[in-house]
Amino acid sequence: MTAAPLFEVRAAGKVFGGRPAIADLSFSVCRGEFLAVLGPSGAGKTTLFRCLAGLIPMDSGQALLSGADVAGFKGRQRRRIAVVFQQFNLVNRLSALDNVLAGRLGYVPAWRGWLRRFERADVLLALECLERVGLLAQASQRADTLSGGQQQRVAIARALAQRAELIIADEPVASVDPHIGAGILELLRSICHAQQDGLAVICSLHQPHFAKQFADRVVGLVDGRIVLDVAGADFDEASLQHVYGQTASPAQTPDGRQATLASASALA
């Protein structure tokens, strides 16, 4: 029996200046599924992700989390969706631990967040999340002294501490080198597949070879519309051409050569 979707997007549309940025987009994702969204620049990925995260409203359609329209989420309901950004969105002057504790703000009285006086259970959970991303030893280190890859891991730990049902990762490896990026995507995939979490991940990428390597499913976006929806294992060179046309893959190897799906193992 097919599992019921955790998250559904139904006929999503958004228009800017009379031009549709996304149009009639529909797809779903189940618990334990890692979904990668690919597309050339201007395909509508950023607009789609901002709509899914509730940062901007859709002009048409719905995004449903366990049947509830995310457009109606207010206050603590918003903790059900966590967002991992390209630029990490950490507070630089705070420690890694304090940044992860920000994921608990939807669970505690406002004064605890203002004073950063969290209960022991919240601190222990945040430390556990840092341990899961391999940064327990850096718990007391200021965020701005961490490397880019470490900062993104802190952001992922914050999403874990939030106890979200869905993680939306908007180009989470765009600001790190390919080797570090592969480790971050492996971490996201392992979290997604862990039975203890029971969540799903929707991740936008500019690197098709990473999508094939790590995603359970790949959705291709062109001119604001879905042109491809296949299993990650079935994403091949023909799929790549279908999404990117004659431009092929936008990803590059460290020496500047254009990457193909065959280069995934070399970059990982």
C-alpha positions in Angstrom: 0.0 0.0 0.0 1.3 3.4 -1.0 2.1 5.7 2.0 0.0 8.9 2.3 2.0 12.0 1.4 3.4 14.1 4.3 3.5 17.2 2.1 1.5 18.1 -1.0 1.8 21.0 -3.4 -1.4 21.5 -5.5 -1.5 23.7 -8.5 0.9 26.3 -7.0 1.2 29.6 -8.8 3.0 32.9 -8.2 3.0 36.0 -10.4 5.5 38.9 -10.3 4.8 41.9 -12.5 2.3 40.0 -14.6 4.8 37.2 -15.3 4.3 33.8 -13.7 7.4 32.8 -11.7 5.8 29.4 -11.0 2.6 28.0 -12.6 0.4 25.0 -11.8 3.0 23.1 -9.9 1.9 19.9 -8.2 4.0 17.3 -6.4 4.1 15.5 -3.1 6.7 14.0 -0.7 6.3 11.2 1.9 7.9 10.8 5.3 11.5 9.5 4.9 11.8 10.8 1.4 14.6 13.1 0.1 13.3 15.1 -2.8 15.7 17.2 -4.9 14.5 20.1 -7.1 16.7 21.0 -10.1 16.4 23.7 -12.7 18.5 26.3 -14.5 18.7 29.9 -13.1 15.4 31.6 -13.4 13.4 28.4 -13.3 11.4 29.4 -10.3 13.2 27.3 -7.6 13.7 30.2 -5.2 10.1 31.5 -5.6 8.8 27.9 -5.1 10.8 27.4 -1.9 9.8 30.8 -0.4 6.2 29.9 -1.0 6.6 26.4 0.5 8.3 27.9 3.6 5.5 30.4 4.0 7.8 33.3 3.5 5.6 34.7 0.6 2.0 33.8 -0.2 1.0 31.8 -3.3 -1.3 33.6 -5.7 -3.0 30.3 -6.4 -2.9 26.7 -5.2 -2.1 25.1 -1.9 0.8 23.6 0.1 -0.5 21.0 2.6 1.4 19.5 5.5 -0.5 16.4 6.8 -3.6 17.9 5.2 -3.2 21.4 6.8 -2.7 24.4 4.5 0.6 26.0 5.5 -0.7 29.4 4.4 -2.8 29.3 7.6 0.1 28.4 9.9 0.6 30.9 12.7 2.7 31.1 15.8 3.8 27.7 17.0 2.4 25.9 13.9 5.3 27.3 11.9 7.7 25.1 13.9 6.4 22.1 11.8 8.5 23.4 8.9 12.2 24.1 9.2 14.3 26.0 6.6 18.0 25.5 5.9 19.3 28.5 3.9 22.2 28.8 1.5 23.9 31.5 3.7 23.3 29.6 7.0 21.3 32.4 8.8 23.2 32.0 12.1 23.8 34.7 14.7 27.5 35.1 14.3 28.2 36.4 17.8 26.4 33.5 19.5 27.8 30.0 20.1 26.9 27.0 18.0 24.8 25.8 21.0 22.9 29.0 21.3 22.2 29.0 17.6 20.8 25.5 17.8 18.7 26.5 20.8 17.0 28.9 18.4 15.2 25.9 17.1 13.4 25.6 20.4 11.9 29.1 20.4 8.6 27.7 19.1 8.3 25.6 22.2 9.2 27.9 25.1 7.9 31.1 26.6 9.2 34.2 24.8 11.2 35.4 27.9 13.3 32.3 27.8 14.3 33.0 24.3 15.0 36.7 25.0 17.2 35.9 28.0 18.6 32.7 26.4 17.6 30.8 29.6 16.4 27.5 28.3 15.4 24.5 30.4 17.9 21.7 30.9 15.9 19.4 28.6 16.2 21.9 25.7 19.9 22.3 26.2 20.4 18.5 26.3 18.4 18.2 23.1 20.4 20.9 21.4 23.7 19.2 22.4 22.3 15.9 21.1 21.6 17.6 17.8 25.1 19.0 17.6 26.4 15.5 18.3 24.4 14.1 15.4 26.0 16.6 13.0 29.5 16.0 14.3 29.9 19.3 16.1 29.5 18.5 19.8 33.1 19.6 20.5 32.4 23.0 18.9 29.2 23.7 21.0 30.7 26.7 22.8 32.5 28.1 19.8 31.2 31.3 18.2 29.4 30.8 14.9 31.6 33.2 13.0 34.7 31.2 13.9 33.4 28.0 12.2 34.0 27.0 8.7 31.2 27.3 6.1 30.6 23.6 6.2 30.5 23.6 10.0 28.1 26.6 10.0 25.7 24.7 7.7 25.8 21.7 10.0 24.9 24.0 12.9 21.9 25.2 10.8 20.9 21.6 10.2 21.2 20.9 13.9 18.9 23.9 14.6 16.3 22.3 12.2 16.6 19.0 14.1 16.1 20.8 17.4 13.0 22.4 16.0 11.5 18.9 15.7 10.1 19.8 12.3 8.1 17.4 10.1 9.6 18.9 6.9 13.0 20.4 6.2 13.2 22.8 3.2 16.8 23.2 2.2 17.3 26.1 -0.3 20.6 25.4 -2.1 22.3 24.3 1.2 25.7 23.4 -0.5 26.0 26.4 -2.8 28.4 28.2 -0.4 30.7 25.3 0.3 33.2 23.3 -1.8 32.0 20.1 -3.5 33.6 17.7 -0.9 32.0 19.5 2.0 28.8 19.7 0.1 28.6 16.0 -0.4 29.0 15.5 3.4 26.2 17.9 4.1 23.9 16.2 1.7 24.8 12.8 3.1 23.9 14.2 6.5 20.5 15.5 5.3 19.8 12.2 3.6 20.6 10.2 6.8 18.4 12.4 8.9 15.6 12.0 6.3 15.9 8.2 6.4 16.2 7.9 10.2 13.1 6.3 11.6 13.5 8.3 14.8 12.8 11.6 13.0 10.0 10.7 10.6 10.5 13.7 8.5 11.0 14.6 4.8 13.5 16.9 3.0 12.9 19.0 0.0 16.2 20.4 -1.3 17.0 22.7 -4.2 20.3 22.1 -5.9 22.4 23.5 -8.8 24.4 20.2 -9.0 22.6 17.4 -10.9 25.2 14.9 -10.0 24.5 15.5 -6.3 20.7 15.0 -7.0 21.4 11.6 -8.6 23.8 10.6 -5.8 21.7 11.6 -2.8 18.0 12.1 -3.7 15.2 9.5 -3.6 13.3 11.5 -6.2 14.3 14.4 -8.6 11.9 17.1 -9.8 13.0 19.2 -12.7 11.7 22.8 -13.0 11.9 24.9 -16.2 10.2 28.3 -16.7 8.2 27.8 -13.5 6.7 24.4 -14.5 7.6 20.8 -13.7 9.1 19.0 -16.7 10.5 16.0 -14.9 9.6 13.8 -11.8 11.7 10.6 -11.6 13.4 8.4 -9.0 16.9 9.5 -8.2 18.2 6.2 -9.5 16.6 6.9 -12.9 18.0 10.4 -13.3 20.3 10.0 -16.2 21.9 12.1 -19.0 18.7 12.2 -20.9 16.9 13.6 -17.8 19.7 16.1 -17.5 19.2 17.3 -21.0 15.4 17.5 -20.5 15.9 19.9 -17.7 18.8 21.9 -18.8 18.6 21.5 -22.6 21.8 22.2 -24.5 23.3 24.0 -21.6 23.7 20.6 -19.8 24.8 20.7 -16.2 25.7 24.0 -14.5 27.9 22.3 -12.0 31.7 22.4 -12.4 34.5 20.3 -11.1 37.1 22.0 -8.8 39.4 22.6 -11.8 36.7 24.5 -13.6 35.6 21.8 -16.1 31.9 21.3 -16.7 30.6 18.4 -14.6 28.3 15.6 -15.8 26.5 12.9 -13.9 29.5 10.6 -14.3 31.6 13.0 -12.3 29.6 12.5 -9.1 32.0 9.9 -7.6 35.0 12.2 -8.4 33.4 15.1 -6.5 32.1 13.2 -3.5 
